[in-house]
Amino acid sequence: MLNEHQITFRVRYPETDAMGVVHHASYLPWLEEARIAFLGASGRPYEDVRAAGIDVAVLEVFVAYRKPLYFGEVVHVHVHTDALTMATFQIAYLLTVGDEARATAVTVHGCVAPNGHPTRVPPWLRSLVAAG
């Protein structure tokens, strides 16, 4: 089962500061986009996850900015599932330009029911994460 994925995009001007360097806050939407694409590629589009009564809340985010990203660069976001508990899991990210690592990140997610209460990681997601 797929437990890693990659998306590619070009840095847009509004994602940068006056020097053409990507603003630190711009990384979070990229991580979100990569996560959603990963779920879709694994056969579980986020719409289907929600329709099954599960939401995947972000509990923690950690980003290490290794080297700047610049306007116009083509960035690859590599996604890999990681640690798993009964109700949480982690996703690790590597952002590269060519073969050069520019940033790493980890997000911790909790599965929640429609009422907002924690719920167990569903079996399909548990299998996906465990495949890592």
NUZALO-928057 format. One record per atom (N, C-alpha, C, O): atom name; residue in three letters; x negated, z, y negated. Coordinates in pm, whole numbers, plus 50000, padded with zeros to 5 digits. Last residue first. Layout:
[tivex CA; ALA; [X; Z; Y]]
...
This chain:
[tivex N; GLY; [49521; 50629; 49793]]
[tivex CA; GLY; [49397; 50627; 49716]]
[tivex C; GLY; [49292; 50703; 49785]]
[tivex O; GLY; [49180; 50713; 49735]]
[tivex N; ALA; [49748; 50678; 49931]]
[tivex CA; ALA; [49671; 50562; 49975]]
[tivex C; ALA; [49537; 50554; 49904]]
[tivex O; ALA; [49448; 50481; 49948]]
[tivex N; ALA; [49876; 50877; 49793]]
[tivex CA; ALA; [49794; 50918; 49908]]
[tivex C; ALA; [49707; 50801; 49958]]
[tivex O; ALA; [49603; 50824; 50020]]
[tivex N; VAL; [50028; 50727; 49613]]
[tivex CA; VAL; [49916; 50808; 49564]]
[tivex C; VAL; [49821; 50843; 49679]]
[tivex O; VAL; [49699; 50840; 49662]]
[tivex N; LEU; [50212; 50609; 49795]]
[tivex CA; LEU; [50133; 50526; 49702]]
[tivex C; LEU; [50010; 50602; 49655]]
[tivex O; LEU; [49899; 50548; 49656]]
[tivex N; SER; [50332; 50830; 49913]]
[tivex CA; SER; [50255; 50735; 49995]]
[tivex C; SER; [50163; 50650; 49908]]
[tivex O; SER; [50049; 50623; 49946]]
[tivex N; ARG; [50458; 50937; 49685]]
[tivex CA; ARG; [50361; 51018; 49759]]
[tivex C; ARG; [50272; 50927; 49845]]
[tivex O; ARG; [50150; 50946; 49850]]
[tivex N; LEU; [50636; 50734; 49632]]
[tivex CA; LEU; [50528; 50760; 49536]]
[tivex C; LEU; [50418; 50844; 49602]]
[tivex O; LEU; [50299; 50823; 49577]]
[tivex N; TRP; [50804; 50753; 49855]]
[tivex CA; TRP; [50737; 50627; 49827]]
[tivex C; TRP; [50620; 50646; 49731]]
[tivex O; TRP; [50515; 50582; 49747]]
[tivex N; PRO; [50900; 51026; 49834]]
[tivex CA; PRO; [50813; 50981; 49944]]
[tivex C; PRO; [50739; 50851; 49915]]
[tivex O; PRO; [50621; 50839; 49949]]
[tivex N; PRO; [50875; 51165; 49498]]
[tivex CA; PRO; [50948; 51096; 49605]]
[tivex C; PRO; [50852; 51042; 49711]]
[tivex O; PRO; [50735; 51014; 49681]]
[tivex N; VAL; [50777; 51486; 49415]]
[tivex CA; VAL; [50733; 51347; 49410]]
[tivex C; VAL; [50804; 51275; 49525]]
[tivex O; VAL; [50796; 51320; 49639]]
[tivex N; ARG; [51052; 51708; 49341]]
[tivex CA; ARG; [50939; 51664; 49424]]
[tivex C; ARG; [50904; 51518; 49397]]
[tivex O; ARG; [50990; 51437; 49362]]
[tivex N; THR; [51118; 51803; 49001]]
[tivex CA; THR; [51161; 51764; 49134]]
[tivex C; THR; [51039; 51715; 49212]]
[tivex O; THR; [50935; 51684; 49153]]
[tivex N; PRO; [51206; 51999; 48716]]
[tivex CA; PRO; [51106; 51940; 48806]]
[tivex C; PRO; [51167; 51908; 48942]]
[tivex O; PRO; [51256; 51978; 48990]]
[tivex N; HIS; [51487; 51905; 48512]]
[tivex CA; HIS; [51419; 52002; 48597]]
[tivex C; HIS; [51316; 51932; 48687]]
[tivex O; HIS; [51338; 51818; 48729]]
[tivex N; GLY; [51636; 51721; 48376]]
[tivex CA; GLY; [51511; 51765; 48315]]
[tivex C; GLY; [51433; 51865; 48398]]
[tivex O; GLY; [51325; 51907; 48358]]
[tivex N; ASN; [51847; 51607; 48498]]
[tivex CA; ASN; [51877; 51727; 48420]]
[tivex C; ASN; [51751; 51786; 48355]]
[tivex O; ASN; [51757; 51888; 48288]]
[tivex N; PRO; [51732; 51399; 48649]]
[tivex CA; PRO; [51805; 51367; 48525]]
[tivex C; PRO; [51838; 51489; 48439]]
[tivex O; PRO; [51855; 51475; 48318]]
[tivex N; ALA; [51411; 51545; 48746]]
[tivex CA; ALA; [51546; 51497; 48775]]
[tivex C; ALA; [51617; 51465; 48643]]
[tivex O; ALA; [51566; 51499; 48537]]
[tivex N; VAL; [51067; 51451; 48729]]
[tivex CA; VAL; [51180; 51532; 48685]]
[tivex C; VAL; [51311; 51463; 48720]]
[tivex O; VAL; [51321; 51340; 48722]]
[tivex N; CYS; [50730; 51474; 48807]]
[tivex CA; CYS; [50857; 51410; 48840]]
[tivex C; CYS; [50969; 51505; 48799]]
[tivex O; CYS; [50965; 51625; 48830]]
[tivex N; GLY; [50462; 51459; 48582]]
[tivex CA; GLY; [50553; 51541; 48660]]
[tivex C; GLY; [50681; 51465; 48686]]
[tivex O; GLY; [50734; 51400; 48596]]
[tivex N; HIS; [50126; 51350; 48549]]
[tivex CA; HIS; [50269; 51325; 48542]]
[tivex C; HIS; [50346; 51422; 48630]]
[tivex O; HIS; [50300; 51461; 48738]]
[tivex N; VAL; [49839; 51307; 48360]]
[tivex CA; VAL; [49904; 51390; 48463]]
[tivex C; VAL; [50054; 51377; 48441]]
[tivex O; VAL; [50104; 51390; 48329]]
[tivex N; THR; [49592; 51063; 48311]]
[tivex CA; THR; [49722; 51117; 48273]]
[tivex C; THR; [49776; 51196; 48392]]
[tivex O; THR; [49760; 51157; 48507]]
[tivex N; VAL; [49272; 50993; 48192]]
[tivex CA; VAL; [49351; 51049; 48302]]
[tivex C; VAL; [49483; 51095; 48243]]
[tivex O; VAL; [49486; 51159; 48138]]
[tivex N; ALA; [49025; 50745; 48108]]
[tivex CA; ALA; [49139; 50831; 48077]]
[tivex C; ALA; [49201; 50883; 48206]]
[tivex O; ALA; [49184; 50825; 48314]]
[tivex N; THR; [48751; 50594; 47939]]
[tivex CA; THR; [48813; 50640; 48062]]
[tivex C; THR; [48927; 50733; 48021]]
[tivex O; THR; [48924; 50793; 47914]]
[tivex N; ALA; [48614; 50307; 47774]]
[tivex CA; ALA; [48686; 50434; 47772]]
[tivex C; ALA; [48732; 50464; 47914]]
[tivex O; ALA; [48749; 50375; 47997]]
[tivex N; ARG; [48435; 50102; 47826]]
[tivex CA; ARG; [48455; 50142; 47688]]
[tivex C; ARG; [48528; 50276; 47676]]
[tivex O; ARG; [48507; 50350; 47581]]
[tivex N; ALA; [48205; 49959; 48043]]
[tivex CA; ALA; [48307; 50063; 48029]]
[tivex C; ALA; [48315; 50104; 47882]]
[tivex O; ALA; [48213; 50138; 47822]]
[tivex N; GLU; [48147; 49617; 48085]]
[tivex CA; GLU; [48109; 49737; 48011]]
[tivex C; GLU; [48226; 49835; 47999]]
[tivex O; GLU; [48334; 49798; 47951]]
[tivex N; ASP; [48192; 49369; 48183]]
[tivex CA; ASP; [48153; 49471; 48280]]
[tivex C; ASP; [48121; 49604; 48215]]
[tivex O; ASP; [48073; 49696; 48282]]
[tivex N; GLY; [48447; 49291; 47962]]
[tivex CA; GLY; [48348; 49236; 48055]]
[tivex C; GLY; [48319; 49341; 48161]]
[tivex O; GLY; [48411; 49397; 48221]]
[tivex N; VAL; [48543; 49596; 47876]]
[tivex CA; VAL; [48530; 49464; 47815]]
[tivex C; VAL; [48416; 49399; 47892]]
[tivex O; VAL; [48302; 49445; 47887]]
[tivex N; THR; [48767; 49840; 48020]]
[tivex CA; THR; [48642; 49765; 48014]]
[tivex C; THR; [48657; 49640; 47929]]
[tivex O; THR; [48766; 49585; 47912]]
[tivex N; LEU; [48888; 50149; 48102]]
[tivex CA; LEU; [48905; 50038; 48008]]
[tivex C; LEU; [48770; 49969; 47991]]
[tivex O; LEU; [48672; 50032; 47952]]
[tivex N; LEU; [49029; 50308; 48366]]
[tivex CA; LEU; [48900; 50262; 48316]]
[tivex C; LEU; [48928; 50142; 48228]]
[tivex O; LEU; [48986; 50043; 48273]]
[tivex N; TYR; [49223; 50589; 48464]]
[tivex CA; TYR; [49213; 50460; 48397]]
[tivex C; TYR; [49067; 50433; 48360]]
[tivex O; TYR; [48992; 50525; 48327]]
[tivex N; ALA; [49423; 50764; 48700]]
[tivex CA; ALA; [49295; 50747; 48633]]
[tivex C; ALA; [49287; 50604; 48580]]
[tivex O; ALA; [49337; 50511; 48642]]
[tivex N; ILE; [49697; 50976; 48728]]
[tivex CA; ILE; [49654; 50837; 48725]]
[tivex C; ILE; [49524; 50833; 48645]]
[tivex O; ILE; [49515; 50891; 48537]]
[tivex N; GLN; [49833; 51234; 48935]]
[tivex CA; GLN; [49746; 51188; 48828]]
[tivex C; GLN; [49722; 51038; 48842]]
[tivex O; GLN; [49725; 50982; 48951]]
[tivex N; PHE; [50137; 51421; 48986]]
[tivex CA; PHE; [50031; 51331; 49031]]
[tivex C; PHE; [49951; 51287; 48909]]
[tivex O; PHE; [49995; 51301; 48795]]
[tivex N; THR; [50368; 51677; 49098]]
[tivex CA; THR; [50286; 51608; 48999]]
[tivex C; THR; [50187; 51513; 49066]]
[tivex O; THR; [50158; 51524; 49185]]
[tivex N; ALA; [50500; 51818; 49294]]
[tivex CA; ALA; [50583; 51760; 49187]]
[tivex C; ALA; [50502; 51684; 49083]]
[tivex O; ALA; [50560; 51631; 48987]]
[tivex N; MET; [50306; 51882; 49488]]
[tivex CA; MET; [50445; 51864; 49529]]
[tivex C; MET; [50528; 51792; 49422]]
[tivex O; MET; [50616; 51713; 49456]]
[tivex N; THR; [50029; 51675; 49387]]
[tivex CA; THR; [50084; 51804; 49429]]
[tivex C; THR; [50229; 51777; 49471]]
[tivex O; THR; [50268; 51662; 49488]]
[tivex N; LEU; [49742; 51466; 49382]]
[tivex CA; LEU; [49885; 51478; 49409]]
[tivex C; LEU; [49919; 51622; 49445]]
[tivex O; LEU; [49847; 51685; 49523]]
[tivex N; ALA; [49498; 51256; 49218]]
[tivex CA; ALA; [49543; 51384; 49275]]
[tivex C; ALA; [49696; 51394; 49280]]
[tivex O; ALA; [49768; 51340; 49195]]
[tivex N; ASP; [49567; 50909; 49168]]
[tivex CA; ASP; [49471; 51015; 49196]]
[tivex C; ASP; [49545; 51137; 49250]]
[tivex O; ASP; [49644; 51122; 49320]]
[tivex N; THR; [49564; 50551; 49125]]
[tivex CA; THR; [49633; 50678; 49148]]
[tivex C; THR; [49533; 50782; 49196]]
[tivex O; THR; [49430; 50750; 49256]]
[tivex N; HIS; [49425; 50356; 48870]]
[tivex CA; HIS; [49409; 50405; 49007]]
[tivex C; HIS; [49484; 50537; 49021]]
[tivex O; HIS; [49468; 50626; 48937]]
[tivex N; VAL; [49375; 50071; 48671]]
[tivex CA; VAL; [49457; 50188; 48699]]
[tivex C; VAL; [49440; 50226; 48846]]
[tivex O; VAL; [49439; 50140; 48934]]
[tivex N; HIS; [49201; 49919; 48413]]
[tivex CA; HIS; [49206; 49939; 48557]]
[tivex C; HIS; [49277; 50072; 48583]]
[tivex O; HIS; [49242; 50174; 48523]]
[tivex N; VAL; [49239; 49704; 48165]]
[tivex CA; VAL; [49273; 49843; 48196]]
[tivex C; VAL; [49293; 49851; 48347]]
[tivex O; VAL; [49390; 49796; 48401]]
[tivex N; HIS; [49033; 49505; 47973]]
[tivex CA; HIS; [49091; 49520; 48107]]
[tivex C; HIS; [49116; 49669; 48128]]
[tivex O; HIS; [49026; 49751; 48111]]
[tivex N; VAL; [49047; 49328; 47671]]
[tivex CA; VAL; [49029; 49457; 47738]]
[tivex C; VAL; [49101; 49453; 47873]]
[tivex O; VAL; [49213; 49404; 47885]]
[tivex N; VAL; [48893; 49123; 47449]]
[tivex CA; VAL; [48979; 49121; 47567]]
[tivex C; VAL; [48946; 49244; 47650]]
[tivex O; VAL; [48832; 49263; 47693]]
[tivex N; GLU; [48890; 49171; 47094]]
[tivex CA; GLU; [48828; 49182; 47225]]
[tivex C; GLU; [48934; 49178; 47336]]
[tivex O; GLU; [49047; 49222; 47318]]
[tivex N; GLY; [49030; 49172; 46851]]
[tivex CA; GLY; [49006; 49045; 46918]]
[tivex C; GLY; [48943; 49054; 47056]]
[tivex O; GLY; [48940; 48955; 47128]]
[tivex N; PHE; [48881; 49462; 46719]]
[tivex CA; PHE; [48982; 49357; 46701]]
[tivex C; PHE; [48937; 49230; 46773]]
[tivex O; PHE; [48822; 49186; 46760]]
[tivex N; TYR; [48707; 49666; 46962]]
[tivex CA; TYR; [48720; 49597; 46834]]
[tivex C; TYR; [48830; 49492; 46838]]
[tivex O; TYR; [48868; 49441; 46943]]
[tivex N; LEU; [48623; 49990; 47081]]
[tivex CA; LEU; [48687; 49861; 47105]]
[tivex C; LEU; [48714; 49799; 46969]]
[tivex O; LEU; [48739; 49870; 46872]]
[tivex N; PRO; [48326; 50193; 47109]]
[tivex CA; PRO; [48443; 50140; 47038]]
[tivex C; PRO; [48494; 50009; 47098]]
[tivex O; PRO; [48420; 49931; 47156]]
[tivex N; LYS; [48266; 50383; 47405]]
[tivex CA; LYS; [48216; 50289; 47304]]
[tivex C; LYS; [48338; 50229; 47235]]
[tivex O; LYS; [48443; 50216; 47298]]
[tivex N; ARG; [48413; 50605; 47509]]
[tivex CA; ARG; [48271; 50586; 47537]]
[tivex C; ARG; [48204; 50495; 47434]]
[tivex O; ARG; [48098; 50528; 47382]]
[tivex N; TYR; [48640; 50841; 47484]]
[tivex CA; TYR; [48606; 50718; 47411]]
[tivex C; TYR; [48456; 50697; 47422]]
[tivex O; TYR; [48379; 50763; 47353]]
[tivex N; ALA; [48843; 50971; 47714]]
[tivex CA; ALA; [48702; 50977; 47673]]
[tivex C; ALA; [48668; 50841; 47612]]
[tivex O; ALA; [48668; 50739; 47681]]
[tivex N; VAL; [49148; 51136; 47717]]
[tivex CA; VAL; [49081; 51008; 47694]]
[tivex C; VAL; [48938; 51037; 47651]]
[tivex O; VAL; [48915; 51117; 47561]]
[tivex N; PHE; [49413; 51282; 47885]]
[tivex CA; PHE; [49273; 51301; 47847]]
[tivex C; PHE; [49212; 51162; 47831]]
[tivex O; PHE; [49222; 51080; 47922]]
[tivex N; VAL; [49727; 51428; 47884]]
[tivex CA; VAL; [49651; 51305; 47864]]
[tivex C; VAL; [49510; 51345; 47823]]
[tivex O; VAL; [49491; 51431; 47737]]
[tivex N; GLU; [50002; 51571; 48064]]
[tivex CA; GLU; [49871; 51582; 48002]]
[tivex C; GLU; [49810; 51444; 47988]]
[tivex O; GLU; [49838; 51354; 48067]]
[tivex N; LEU; [50261; 51494; 48132]]
[tivex CA; LEU; [50233; 51635; 48108]]
[tivex C; LEU; [50101; 51656; 48035]]
[tivex O; LEU; [50088; 51748; 47954]]
[tivex N; VAL; [50505; 51255; 48117]]
[tivex CA; VAL; [50363; 51276; 48091]]
[tivex C; VAL; [50344; 51424; 48056]]
[tivex O; VAL; [50404; 51474; 47960]]
[tivex N; ALA; [50748; 51217; 48375]]
[tivex CA; ALA; [50710; 51271; 48244]]
[tivex C; ALA; [50559; 51285; 48235]]
[tivex O; ALA; [50492; 51321; 48332]]
[tivex N; VAL; [50935; 51008; 48521]]
[tivex CA; VAL; [50795; 51043; 48536]]
[tivex C; VAL; [50745; 51086; 48398]]
[tivex O; VAL; [50705; 51003; 48317]]
[tivex N; ASP; [51250; 51062; 48676]]
[tivex CA; ASP; [51172; 51026; 48558]]
[tivex C; ASP; [51031; 51076; 48581]]
[tivex O; ASP; [51009; 51175; 48651]]
[tivex N; ILE; [51487; 50959; 48912]]
[tivex CA; ILE; [51357; 51020; 48887]]
[tivex C; ILE; [51303; 50970; 48753]]
[tivex O; ILE; [51311; 50851; 48722]]
[tivex N; GLY; [51713; 50823; 49000]]
[tivex CA; GLY; [51727; 50962; 48957]]
[tivex C; GLY; [51596; 51034; 48934]]
[tivex O; GLY; [51592; 51157; 48935]]
[tivex N; ALA; [51703; 50558; 49051]]
[tivex CA; ALA; [51702; 50645; 49170]]
[tivex C; ALA; [51705; 50793; 49132]]
[tivex O; ALA; [51699; 50879; 49219]]
[tivex N; ALA; [51674; 50457; 48799]]
[tivex CA; ALA; [51804; 50439; 48863]]
[tivex C; ALA; [51817; 50527; 48989]]
[tivex O; ALA; [51927; 50564; 49028]]
[tivex N; ARG; [51402; 50509; 48762]]
[tivex CA; ARG; [51501; 50585; 48686]]
[tivex C; ARG; [51639; 50575; 48749]]
[tivex O; ARG; [51712; 50674; 48754]]
[tivex N; VAL; [51302; 50318; 48939]]
[tivex CA; VAL; [51265; 50459; 48955]]
[tivex C; VAL; [51370; 50546; 48885]]
[tivex O; VAL; [51419; 50644; 48941]]
[tivex N; ASP; [51400; 50083; 48828]]
[tivex CA; ASP; [51447; 50124; 48961]]
[tivex C; ASP; [51417; 50271; 48987]]
[tivex O; ASP; [51497; 50341; 49049]]
[tivex N; GLU; [51256; 50077; 48591]]
[tivex CA; GLU; [51401; 50079; 48583]]
[tivex C; GLU; [51460; 50127; 48717]]
[tivex O; GLU; [51558; 50201; 48719]]
[tivex N; TYR; [50995; 50047; 48680]]
[tivex CA; TYR; [51036; 50177; 48626]]
[tivex C; TYR; [51188; 50188; 48615]]
[tivex O; TYR; [51243; 50297; 48629]]
[tivex N; PRO; [50968; 49885; 48999]]
[tivex CA; PRO; [50980; 49877; 48852]]
[tivex C; PRO; [51038; 50007; 48799]]
[tivex O; PRO; [51121; 50070; 48864]]
[tivex N; ARG; [50802; 49902; 49262]]
[tivex CA; ARG; [50896; 49998; 49204]]
[tivex C; ARG; [50898; 49986; 49052]]
[tivex O; ARG; [50838; 50069; 48982]]
[tivex N; GLY; [50598; 49750; 49361]]
[tivex CA; GLY; [50732; 49725; 49413]]
[tivex C; GLY; [50838; 49820; 49360]]
[tivex O; GLY; [50951; 49819; 49408]]
[tivex N; SER; [50361; 49770; 49242]]
[tivex CA; SER; [50373; 49843; 49369]]
[tivex C; SER; [50513; 49826; 49430]]
[tivex O; SER; [50542; 49881; 49536]]
[tivex N; ALA; [50405; 49643; 49005]]
[tivex CA; ALA; [50324; 49573; 49105]]
[tivex C; ALA; [50332; 49641; 49242]]
[tivex O; ALA; [50313; 49576; 49344]]
[tivex N; GLY; [50549; 49849; 48873]]
[tivex CA; GLY; [50612; 49721; 48905]]
[tivex C; GLY; [50538; 49646; 49014]]
[tivex O; GLY; [50600; 49590; 49105]]
[tivex N; LEU; [50346; 50041; 48847]]
[tivex CA; LEU; [50466; 50071; 48925]]
[tivex C; LEU; [50537; 49943; 48966]]
[tivex O; LEU; [50581; 49930; 49080]]
[tivex N; PHE; [50169; 49891; 48681]]
[tivex CA; PHE; [50127; 49939; 48811]]
[tivex C; PHE; [50248; 49969; 48900]]
[tivex O; PHE; [50251; 49926; 49016]]
[tivex N; ALA; [50321; 49864; 48449]]
[tivex CA; ALA; [50283; 49744; 48525]]
[tivex C; ALA; [50241; 49780; 48667]]
[tivex O; ALA; [50273; 49709; 48762]]
[tivex N; ILE; [50328; 50135; 48373]]
[tivex CA; ILE; [50453; 50065; 48404]]
[tivex C; ILE; [50426; 49939; 48486]]
[tivex O; ILE; [50498; 49909; 48581]]
[tivex N; ARG; [50052; 50178; 48327]]
[tivex CA; ARG; [50128; 50258; 48426]]
[tivex C; ARG; [50254; 50186; 48470]]
[tivex O; ARG; [50283; 50177; 48590]]
[tivex N; ALA; [49999; 49999; 48119]]
[tivex CA; ALA; [49930; 49983; 48247]]
[tivex C; ALA; [50003; 50058; 48358]]
[tivex O; ALA; [50015; 50007; 48470]]
[tivex N; GLU; [50159; 50110; 47917]]
[tivex CA; GLU; [50185; 49974; 47963]]
[tivex C; GLU; [50121; 49950; 48100]]
[tivex O; GLU; [50182; 49888; 48187]]
[tivex N; GLU; [50028; 50359; 47888]]
[tivex CA; GLU; [50170; 50351; 47928]]
[tivex C; GLU; [50203; 50213; 47985]]
[tivex O; GLU; [50267; 50202; 48090]]
[tivex N; LEU; [49781; 50276; 47795]]
[tivex CA; LEU; [49790; 50349; 47921]]
[tivex C; LEU; [49932; 50343; 47977]]
[tivex O; LEU; [49952; 50324; 48096]]
[tivex N; TRP; [49863; 50160; 47555]]
[tivex CA; TRP; [49799; 50076; 47657]]
[tivex C; TRP; [49804; 50145; 47793]]
[tivex O; TRP; [49829; 50079; 47894]]
[tivex N; PRO; [49959; 50381; 47411]]
[tivex CA; PRO; [50053; 50276; 47455]]
[tivex C; PRO; [49993; 50183; 47560]]
[tivex O; PRO; [50065; 50133; 47646]]
[tivex N; LEU; [49701; 50519; 47384]]
[tivex CA; LEU; [49812; 50574; 47462]]
[tivex C; LEU; [49916; 50470; 47501]]
[tivex O; LEU; [49960; 50469; 47616]]
[tivex N; TYR; [49527; 50381; 47213]]
[tivex CA; TYR; [49500; 50382; 47357]]
[tivex C; TYR; [49622; 50427; 47437]]
[tivex O; TYR; [49644; 50377; 47548]]
[tivex N; SER; [49588; 50420; 46950]]
[tivex CA; SER; [49629; 50294; 47011]]
[tivex C; SER; [49611; 50292; 47162]]
[tivex O; SER; [49672; 50211; 47231]]
[tivex N; ALA; [49469; 50649; 46856]]
[tivex CA; ALA; [49609; 50659; 46902]]
[tivex C; ALA; [49657; 50532; 46971]]
[tivex O; ALA; [49757; 50535; 47042]]
[tivex N; HIS; [49216; 50562; 46765]]
[tivex CA; HIS; [49228; 50642; 46888]]
[tivex C; HIS; [49371; 50649; 46942]]
[tivex O; HIS; [49389; 50656; 47064]]
[tivex N; HIS; [49196; 50221; 46667]]
[tivex CA; HIS; [49232; 50359; 46633]]
[tivex C; HIS; [49258; 50436; 46762]]
[tivex O; HIS; [49314; 50381; 46857]]
[tivex N; VAL; [48933; 49995; 46707]]
[tivex CA; VAL; [49061; 50041; 46758]]
[tivex C; VAL; [49080; 50190; 46724]]
[tivex O; VAL; [48992; 50272; 46748]]
[tivex N; VAL; [48789; 49863; 46414]]
[tivex CA; VAL; [48770; 49946; 46533]]
[tivex C; VAL; [48907; 49997; 46577]]
[tivex O; VAL; [48988; 50038; 46493]]
[tivex N; GLY; [48803; 49738; 46171]]
[tivex CA; GLY; [48827; 49656; 46289]]
[tivex C; GLY; [48806; 49729; 46420]]
[tivex O; GLY; [48805; 49667; 46527]]
[tivex N; MET; [48788; 49905; 45960]]
[tivex CA; MET; [48661; 49849; 46006]]
[tivex C; MET; [48678; 49758; 46128]]
[tivex O; MET; [48579; 49708; 46182]]
[tivex N; ALA; [49042; 50002; 45921]]
[tivex CA; ALA; [48990; 49909; 45820]]
[tivex C; ALA; [48858; 49845; 45863]]
[tivex O; ALA; [48820; 49741; 45808]]
[tivex N; ASP; [49151; 50008; 46269]]
[tivex CA; ASP; [49140; 50066; 46135]]
[tivex C; ASP; [49079; 49961; 46041]]
[tivex O; ASP; [49066; 49845; 46078]]
[tivex N; THR; [49392; 49848; 46495]]
[tivex CA; THR; [49259; 49884; 46446]]
[tivex C; THR; [49266; 49951; 46308]]
[tivex O; THR; [49369; 49951; 46242]]
[tivex N; GLU; [49626; 49743; 46568]]
[tivex CA; GLU; [49577; 49853; 46651]]
[tivex C; GLU; [49442; 49907; 46603]]
[tivex O; GLU; [49386; 49999; 46662]]
[tivex N; PRO; [49678; 49519; 46415]]
[tivex CA; PRO; [49742; 49646; 46376]]
[tivex C; PRO; [49699; 49767; 46460]]
[tivex O; PRO; [49732; 49880; 46426]]
[tivex N; TYR; [49520; 49320; 46561]]
[tivex CA; TYR; [49475; 49375; 46434]]
[tivex C; TYR; [49545; 49507; 46397]]
[tivex O; TYR; [49477; 49599; 46352]]
[tivex N; ARG; [49493; 49373; 46916]]
[tivex CA; ARG; [49560; 49317; 46798]]
[tivex C; ARG; [49514; 49388; 46671]]
[tivex O; ARG; [49472; 49504; 46675]]
[tivex N; VAL; [49297; 49292; 47189]]
[tivex CA; VAL; [49321; 49392; 47084]]
[tivex C; VAL; [49380; 49322; 46962]]
[tivex O; VAL; [49324; 49225; 46912]]
[tivex N; ARG; [49451; 49143; 47467]]
[tivex CA; ARG; [49360; 49124; 47354]]
[tivex C; ARG; [49397; 49225; 47246]]
[tivex O; ARG; [49515; 49242; 47215]]
[tivex N; PHE; [49461; 49252; 47813]]
[tivex CA; PHE; [49522; 49219; 47684]]
[tivex C; PHE; [49413; 49200; 47580]]
[tivex O; PHE; [49298; 49236; 47603]]
[tivex N; THR; [49540; 49309; 48151]]
[tivex CA; THR; [49446; 49256; 48053]]
[tivex C; THR; [49522; 49224; 47926]]
[tivex O; THR; [49634; 49173; 47931]]
[tivex N; ILE; [49561; 49548; 48417]]
[tivex CA; ILE; [49623; 49462; 48317]]
[tivex C; ILE; [49515; 49419; 48219]]
[tivex O; ILE; [49412; 49486; 48205]]
[tivex N; GLN; [49550; 49632; 48761]]
[tivex CA; GLN; [49477; 49602; 48637]]
[tivex C; GLN; [49564; 49518; 48546]]
[tivex O; GLN; [49634; 49428; 48592]]
[tivex N; HIS; [49567; 49890; 49014]]
[tivex CA; HIS; [49620; 49772; 48946]]
[tivex C; HIS; [49535; 49749; 48820]]
[tivex O; HIS; [49459; 49837; 48779]]
[tivex N; GLU; [49609; 50071; 49320]]
[tivex CA; GLU; [49539; 50041; 49197]]
[tivex C; GLU; [49590; 49908; 49142]]
[tivex O; GLU; [49649; 49827; 49213]]
[tivex N; ASN; [49741; 50095; 49549]]
[tivex CA; ASN; [49724; 50219; 49474]]
[tivex C; ASN; [49636; 50197; 49351]]
[tivex O; ASN; [49593; 50293; 49287]]
[tivex N; LEU; [49952; 49928; 49775]]
[tivex CA; LEU; [49878; 49918; 49649]]
[tivex C; LEU; [49864; 50054; 49581]]
[tivex O; LEU; [49964; 50122; 49559]]
[tivex N; MET; [49916; 50000; 50119]]
[tivex CA; MET; [50000; 50000; 50000]]
[tivex C; MET; [49912; 50000; 49876]]
[tivex O; MET; [49808; 50066; 49873]]
